[in-house]
């Protein structure tokens, strides 16, 4: 009797310990017998599914399933563990992931135990992590002036202007066509300033809906509008406090936002949407646009007083067609960068490819150049290491032929010298045009290239090609 009593006591202790373990975990636990009847759940199970012991115990294991197939029944049938099964449980249709393993004692199946993970919490944490990563990306300047590639006089002039403006508190307006690298200059200016340790907030004004732009830039108070977050929200200007805010496509903001932005630049303070209390901000403002702001002032769509506030230090970034001598440098840079990204070993670029790129207009500027180099590398076979003309996607020609001033170009009514294949005829015509351009320029190759409307480097390639160098 004493031995039996001790065994009962030991069993009670083991049962209490097991219960304490089950009740202390944050994962929901469900245990069924060999017939698939629920025999044990823990408090986390009730919290996640919304079902109590009265709703579940001594009932089939399918009672808690809102969407999906019972994993308990599958395990009881196969006698093998099953992991990572998504389903929805309880009256709230809570999304969960289920792991179930069989319970085997002395070689006999006694039931199964399931662990239920609440993935709604995982999703929430994942969203918060992505939001944090987005903030970090938006609030970090990645580039410096050393990352700006170019040896042309126009680029050197733009870099010099930007470097002189970088460490001043004055507002800078970066002007240039789309794809010229205005954001790259903004990054470099922040990193060259005394605010480099502060946040760098990038805002594309054209990418934010007009109805949301004001609240995104200046923040809002609780209850300012339907759907406003409890406690309100900081705007981009407050996030950039102590650092730099880069406002891209500033020419696209509406008049109401223009008025509030003027206040920021004049008074160094913002007023949140739905609020009345001014909030001081210490922010360096860099703006950018590819629009003709002067024309928009005439049209009445852009405030003249704001124009003078943002245009304190204008920096003009040239289009790629205006600095063609930089094209080979940019091609080499993108060859290395994209080759590495695509897992290709691209050793060099055939000179004929450089010539093709030099004779193209590049309406999309450096951004388009990077895109075309990427597509060219993709067109290469994995065993190829040299970019050849056959890899280059079709490009529009630069412009119609420009003949040397004072000449009418070749006379196509005369067939003399134009016999042969199309390629031979084209080469013959090109050689004659080059000779006339050199004659007109007194053999000054830079002047000849200017007459023909091509880069000097491109002229040298053509002269070498036709044996005129």
QUIHU-V390865 format. One record per residue. SS is DSSP state (H for helix, E for strand, C for the rest). PSI is psi as a letter, one per 30 degrees, with the letter a starting at -180 (none if undefined). OMEGA is omega in whole degrees, 0 to 359 (999 if undefined). Layout:
ss: [SS/SS]
psi: [PSI/PSI]
omega: [OMEGA/OMEGA]
This chain:
ss: [C/H/H/H/H/H/H/H/H/H/H/H/H/H/H/H/H/H/H/H/H/H/H/H/C/C/C/E/E/E/E/E/E/C/C/C/E/E/E/E/E/C/H/H/H/H/H/H/H/C/C/C/H/H/H/H/C/C/C/E/C/C/C/C/E/E/E/C/C/C/H/H/H/H/H/H/H/H/C/C/C/E/E/E/E/E/E/E/E/C/C/C/C/E/E/E/E/E/E/E/E/E/E/E/E/C/C/E/E/E/E/E/E/E/E/E/E/E/H/H/H/H/H/H/H/H/H/H/H/H/H/H/H/H/H/H/H/H/C/C/C/C/C/C/H/H/H/C/C/C/C/C/H/H/H/H/H/H/H/H/H/H/H/H/H/H/C/C/C/C/C/E/E/E/E/C/C/C/C/C/C/H/H/H/H/H/H/H/H/H/H/C/C/C/C/C/C/C/C/E/E/E/E/E/H/H/H/C/C/H/H/H/H/H/H/H/H/H/C/E/C/C/C/C/C/C/C/C/C/C/C/C/E/C/C/H/H/H/H/C/C/C/C/E/E/E/E/E/C/H/H/H/C/C/H/H/H/H/H/H/H/H/H/H/H/H/H/C/E/E/C/C/E/C/C/C/C/C/E/E/C/C/C/E/E/E/E/E/E/C/C/C/H/H/H/H/H/H/H/C/C/C/C/H/H/H/H/H/H/H/C/C/E/E/E/E/C/C/C/H/H/H/C/H/H/H/H/H/H/H/H/H/H/H/H/H/H/H/H/H/H/C/C/C/C/C/C/E/E/C/H/H/H/H/H/H/H/H/C/C/C/C/C/C/H/H/H/H/H/H/H/H/H/H/H/H/H/H/C/C/C/C/C/C/C/E/E/C/H/H/H/C/C/C/C/C/C/C/C/C/C/C/C/C/C/C/C/C/C/C/C/C/C/C/C/C/C/C/C/C/C/H/H/H/H/H/H/H/H/H/H/H/H/H/H/H/H/H/H/H/C/C/C/C/H/H/H/H/H/H/H/H/C/C/C/H/H/H/H/H/H/H/H/H/H/C/C/C/C]
psi: [e/e/e/e/e/e/e/e/e/e/e/e/e/e/e/e/e/e/e/e/e/e/f/f/k/f/k/k/k/k/k/l/a/f/g/g/k/k/f/k/l/l/e/e/e/e/e/e/f/g/k/l/e/e/f/e/k/g/l/l/f/f/f/f/k/f/k/l/k/k/e/e/e/e/e/e/e/f/g/k/k/k/l/h/j/k/l/k/l/l/f/g/h/k/k/l/k/k/k/k/k/l/j/k/k/h/g/k/k/f/a/l/k/k/k/j/k/j/f/e/e/e/e/e/e/e/e/e/e/e/e/e/e/e/e/e/e/f/g/k/k/f/l/l/f/f/f/j/k/k/g/l/e/e/e/e/e/e/e/e/e/e/e/e/f/e/g/l/f/k/k/k/j/k/k/l/l/k/g/f/h/e/e/e/e/e/e/e/e/e/f/f/l/f/g/f/f/l/l/j/k/k/k/j/f/f/f/k/k/e/f/f/e/e/e/e/e/f/l/l/l/k/g/e/l/k/f/k/k/k/f/a/k/k/l/e/e/e/e/g/k/f/b/k/k/j/j/l/h/f/f/g/l/l/e/e/e/e/e/e/e/e/e/e/e/e/f/h/l/l/k/l/k/g/l/f/k/k/j/k/k/j/k/k/k/k/l/l/l/g/l/j/e/e/e/f/e/e/f/g/f/k/k/e/e/e/e/f/e/f/h/e/j/k/j/k/j/l/l/e/f/f/h/f/f/f/e/e/e/e/e/e/e/f/e/e/e/e/e/e/e/f/h/k/j/j/e/l/k/k/e/e/e/e/e/e/e/f/g/k/e/i/f/g/b/e/e/e/e/e/e/e/e/e/e/e/e/e/f/k/l/f/f/k/f/k/k/l/e/f/f/k/l/k/k/k/l/e/l/l/k/j/l/k/k/g/l/g/l/k/j/f/f/k/f/k/f/g/l/a/l/e/e/e/e/e/e/e/e/e/e/e/e/e/e/e/e/e/e/e/g/h/g/j/e/e/e/e/e/e/e/f/h/l/l/e/e/e/e/e/e/e/e/e/e/g/h/g/none]
omega: [179/179/179/179/179/178/179/179/179/179/179/178/180/179/179/178/179/180/179/180/181/184/183/182/178/176/179/180/179/180/177/177/184/178/179/179/181/180/182/171/177/182/179/177/179/181/184/185/185/181/180/178/180/181/193/189/180/177/182/183/178/187/184/187/176/180/180/182/181/178/177/182/179/180/179/181/184/183/178/180/177/185/170/180/178/175/176/186/174/181/179/180/183/178/182/171/188/170/182/178/179/173/183/179/180/176/182/178/181/182/178/179/182/175/184/179/179/183/176/177/178/179/180/179/178/178/179/179/179/178/179/178/179/178/181/179/183/186/179/175/188/190/175/179/178/179/179/187/177/178/181/181/181/180/178/178/179/179/180/177/183/179/179/182/190/187/174/178/185/177/182/175/177/183/180/180/177/178/182/178/181/180/177/178/180/175/184/180/178/182/178/184/177/179/186/179/180/181/174/186/180/180/173/186/181/184/181/180/183/181/183/189/182/181/178/181/189/180/179/178/177/179/182/178/180/180/179/182/178/181/181/183/175/174/182/180/178/178/183/183/182/182/185/171/180/182/180/181/182/180/184/182/184/184/181/179/177/181/180/179/176/179/179/183/182/189/183/177/178/173/181/175/182/181/178/184/177/178/180/178/178/188/171/185/171/181/179/177/170/181/175/184/179/178/180/174/178/180/179/182/177/184/180/181/176/179/181/178/182/185/180/176/177/175/182/180/188/173/184/181/178/179/187/180/178/184/178/179/180/178/180/179/182/176/180/184/184/176/178/180/183/180/180/174/181/188/183/181/178/181/179/177/178/180/178/181/181/183/181/187/181/178/178/174/187/179/179/179/179/180/182/177/178/179/179/179/178/180/180/172/184/181/180/183/181/177/182/180/182/180/186/177/182/178/177/177/184/179/176/184/177/183/178/183/178/178/181/181/183/180/183/177/177/183/182/180/182/177/175/181/180/180/179/179/180/179/180/179/181/180/179/180/179/180/180/180/178/179/180/183/180/177/175/187/178/179/179/178/179/179/182/180/179/179/180/180/179/178/180/178/183/178/179/181/184/178/182/183/999]
